[in-house]
Amino acid sequence: MTIQTVATRPFLDQKPGTSGLRKAVTVFQQPHYLENFVQAIFDTLGNVQGQTLILGGDGRYHNRPAVQTILKMAAAHGFGRVKVGQGGILSTPATSCLIRKYATCGGIILSASHNPGGPDGDFGIKFNTPNGGPAPEKITEAIYTRSRELSEYRILDAADVDLDSLGTRSLGAMTVEVVDSVLDYQALMESLFDFDRIRDLLTGPQFTMVFDGMHAVTGPYAHAILEGRLGGPAGTVIHGTPLEDFGGGHPDPNLVYAHDLVDLVFKGDDYDFGAASDGDGDRNMILGRRFFVTPSDSLAILTAQAHLVPGYRDGLAGVARSMPTSQAVDRVAAKLGIDCYETPTGWKFFGNLLDAHRITLCGEESFGTGSHHIREKDGLWAVLFWLNILAVRRLSVADLVQEHWQTYGRTFYSRHDYEAVPSDPAHTLIEQLRAKLPTLVGQRLGAYKVAYADDFSYTDPIDGSLSQNQGLRLGFTDGARLVFRLSGTGTQGATLRLYLERYDPQPAGRQDTQTVLADLIALAEQVAQIRHFTGREAPTVIT
Ligand code: G16
C-alpha cells in the first residue's frame, strides 16, 4: 500500500453554504471533486498525525464510495483512527455525539440533509469541529480558500474496507473502527429522558404514535429506541429502512413532503402523535391528531415544559432562535427570566453560545430543535422530549399547545418557499428590497406601521465575529414581522423564503394560519413584487 500524490486542478465552486458543501451527485462524481474538498479540509486542520476522526453519512447514493475515498485519504494523511458508522451510516446528531464522547479532532458528515437523493439527487459533505458542531464560518472560509489553490491531493492506494461488520481493521498505518451507528446515541438519550415513563406511555392503551423515517438515516435509530428500548409496537416506525434514493421521496419532514405521515395523522383517528425526521436525522416535525405544531411553537413549548424532563430539570441557562424563527420562545424566556438570543440562520451560530453555557435549548423554524447535549439539531431528541412531556402531562398534543397559547398568546407563523427560481431575478428582488428598506421605517402599510426595516447582522457575543446580510426584516409596531432571505442550502437556481408572523395575545379557538396572515401575505407581495421577480403565482411549499 503506497501513498499516492495525485495532480489535480482547483474547482472554483466549493464554497460551503448554510450547512456544508451541497451539490448534485453528478458534480461530486467528477474525477477529483470530492478528493479536492477533503484535501482542503485536511489542509485546513493542519497536523492530524495520530488523531481520531468520526465518519459517516445518511446512506444516500454515493455515500459508500465517498466513505471509502475519505478513509484512504485519512490514512494517507496520518490519522491514527477513523470511527465509521456501520455500513457508512451515521446520523448528523449521532456524529456530533461521537465527536464529543470520544473527544476527536472532528468528524465528516456525508449528507445533503433534506435534499432528495439518488443518482439524479444531491450529495453533500460537511466538517464538524471538536465541539461536535458544524465548522464556523472562519473555518469554512479557510476550506473554501484552500480549495481554490489546490494542485494535488494524497490518497492511499488500497483495497476498499469492509464497512458492514463491526470491529477494527487496518488501512495502512491507520485503524478503521466500524462502530454500531446507534448505541452511543441511544445511551445519550437515556441520560436525558425518563425512558421508564415514556415506555409506560408507548405501551399503555391510551396512546398511539407513528414515526416516519422517510427511508432516511433515522430509521435504524427509531427502530432501536422507539420500538426496541421503549416498547412501541412493531409498525410504530414507518419507512424505517434507509434507501439510497429515499424511496424516491424528498426526505424533508414538512406537511408537503411527509405526506404519508400527514395522511395517517390527519385523516384518521388512529394516532395521537406523529413525528418525522429528515435525510440526516437532525430535523423533526411534530404532529398531534389532526394538528400541526410549528417548529417555532415547538421550541417555545419545550422551553416552557423543560422542567418536566430529567436532563433539563435544573433549569435553562438561556435559549436561542434563528432570526426568522418566530418570537414565541422570546415570550417564554421573558417569563422564565432567562436570556433569549437571536442568531442568523444556520446551526453553526448556536455553537459558541452552547460552548459558553449561555444557552441550553435552541431552535430554528426550519424544523430544527436541539440543546447543549450535542452541537447539532437533533430530530429524534425532539421527539423524545415531546414524548417525555406528554408522558408526564397526559394531555393531547392539541390541548398542550392550546394551553401554551392561553398562557403566552399565539404567534401565527408561516414560511412560504419559492424553490428553484431563476437566480438573477431572485437576487434582484433582494437587492431592490434592501435598497427600499430605509424609506419604509415609520410608514403605514395597510393596517401596519413599520417599526424597523433592516438587513439582519449579528455580532457573536462570544468571539465578536460579525455576520452581515443575513436576511431582510420588516418589523411592525404590533410585533408582526416579514422576513425575506435566499436559502443557503438549495442546489438549483435560488430559493426565496418569505417568513410571516403575527402575534395575538388572546387567541380565540382554532383559526387558520394562512387566513390570519392573509393581509401580511398581500403586503409582502406589495413591497417585494414576488410574483414579478420569481415568475411564480404561488409558493412551492407552505409550512
Ligand atoms: C440547514 C441548516 C439550518 C438551516 C437550514 C435552512 O439545515 O443546518 O441551520 O436553518 O439549513 O437553511 P436555508 O434557509 O439557508 O436553506 P439542514 O437540515 O439542511 O442541515
Boltz pocket constraint, residues with backbone or C-beta under 6 A from the ligand:
constraints:
  - pocket:
      binder: B
      contacts: [[A, 18], [A, 19], [A, 112], [A, 113], [A, 114], [A, 278], [A, 282], [A, 283], [A, 345], [A, 346], [A, 347], [A, 348], [A, 364], [A, 366], [A, 368], [A, 486], [A, 487], [A, 488], [A, 489], [A, 490], [A, 497]]
      max_distance: 6.0
